[in-house]
């Protein structure tokens, strides 16, 4: 299976015990960090409403048209179309909707998490190799389109597994309150061959999600990086800027440390009283329709890249929006103010700015240590070709 090539790079970021108070680490601007393109591929003659890069390997690049659930496989060098297949039809390879971005295994299979059908493993030509039923029914989705990785492929006792966040929302079956959050597990580990599921990782000690309040679902959706070689799992929740470091221990994580990250402009939700919201809410559209969220978390040499959005900065305009006094101009202003930002988190816990080129969906994917991103299409023009770049960080 494909493993992150960061063995020996990532290590314990903060040496305090989990019971000690998390510290705030502030960065500086003495270093200049930029992204240098090394190569690119152009794929052409595409007719797709929402064309998103997914993953790739040394031979191929995988894209999908999200609304149509169509998968495209291109030659990495030439950009030529190799395979194209879709969910359409009642056939063994069909699926309903891909809820997370696809991932390609080291042996070339495409791993897909389906909202209605569960885990699916496909060959690149669309042949269904294996399947697993969902952990339970899923109620809703959230988040804008992006290229960020949302799963990890790991090996346990010689068996291949996929690790991903538990996006199951069951408001009619459980009472959503502090007791529920105390007992909730946040990650799913599914055996790719047998389809067996295992739930792991409750909220760690000291997390605000154990403070007796309740939160919209996406506030506590976890993002994670796993380094099996170094026996480390790094995890952060979308509305809690704390980096939790665990020893992985073959899917029996133990919390080692936590460090609070000082993200410029990031404001946390304080939580709601039990009963005021239900778990299936992605966010509180009345009181906080544009919350701050950490949306991308990736390991790179010397640290991490964190991508996040903030609340709107013009509070008068934001309050008018919440009171239904909205115009196209005011909404465009909010969209601009809440655009994703990416920073570099070094191994000392300092946050440094990153100079990134304009990216489609303001997001990227890391494959074999190279950062991959899509060129933004020309506004107002219907794109029929797309450029995918890849390169590396330059730190000066």
Secondary structure, DSSP 8 states (H G I E B T S, - for coil): ----S-TTT---S--S-TTS---EE---SSS-EEEEEEEEEEE-S---SSEEEEEE-SSEEEEEETTTTEEEEEETTT--EEEEEES-SSSTT--S-B-S--EE-TTS-EEEEETTTEEEEE-TTS-EEEEE--SS--------------EEEEEETTEEEEEEE-----TTTS--SHHHHHH-EEEEEEETTT--EEEEEE--TT-GGGSS-B--GGGG-EEEEEETTTTEEEEEETTEEEEEEEE-TTT--EEEEEEEE--TT------B-TTSS-TT-SSBTTTBTT--EEEEEEEETTEEEEEEE---S-HHHHHHHHTT---HHHHHHHHHHT--EEEEEETTS-EEE-B----GGG--EEETTEEEEE----TTS--S-EEEEEEEEEE-
